[in-house]
């Protein structure tokens, strides 16, 4: 899979309807305005109040990118956005390809029909999170809030609306990496990974999934030790492997944090056309809710060992 990064300094941003200014992605409107000297540091003195207008405004981010004719031979061209904060619409060459409504999840938009050979334009339009929160507070019954009434209706970091340790700085922007991905033959979907512990051994089960664009793609799943040693591999897309002497994951005060790697590959005509990996800790975690002298316990048990949050 080919990837074309769209992060960096090739962006411009604007208060909607005003003159464009240079921007850096990943970033946000507050950071870009501060970098350009358009606002004072909102963390200093009374500047939080002086810059409150930023959260009330709409901001649009734009950049161009160039594609070669061979890039368009991919079965799927996707725009991958690790984090969009928060309420936005995404356009490629003027065509709406997707919307963002949640900071806490990544998005991948299909732009196959929107891109073209030569110069392309990407535009992300962000609506004010403050105005949205105010509108939701009027529309729905919302409990009194010491920080900001209506903030619970928007899926972004709640501390952006003020907290006991945080000023009111409700940012907007492309706050994670953004890139184009060119898929050939298949595109991997999220893996399912489980683990079970018994008799001092751990059985790891992993199942790869893919969206196939061409028949004949096979899915390979591998398990690697924390040192990178190949422990097991399956060509069927489903792996079940028993780790005889597992290196267990512990909290920092109880031991080490070794991580195993589960890797999935989509293979077409003996070529890996897409790959992903997840690092996992082998451990059991339980919540002890047994009755005690005060009512009921609320204690986590890691690998059979009770965790005490306060230690001398």
ABEGO torsion letter per residue (X at the ends): XBBBBABEAABBBBBBGBBBBBBBOBEBAAAAAAAAGABBBAABEAAAAAAAAAAABBBBBBBBBBBBAAAAABABBBBBBABBOABBBBBBGGBBAEBBABAABBBBBBAAAABBBEBBBBBBBBBBAAAAAAAAAAABBBBBBAABBGAAABBBBAAAAEBAABBBBBBBEBABBBBBBBBBGBBBBBBBBBBBBBGGBBBBBBBBBBBBABBGBBBBBBBBBAAGBBABBBAAGBBBBBBABBBBBBBAAAEBBBBBBBBBBBBBGGBBABBBBBBBBBBBBBBBABBBAAGBBBBBBBGGBBBBABBX
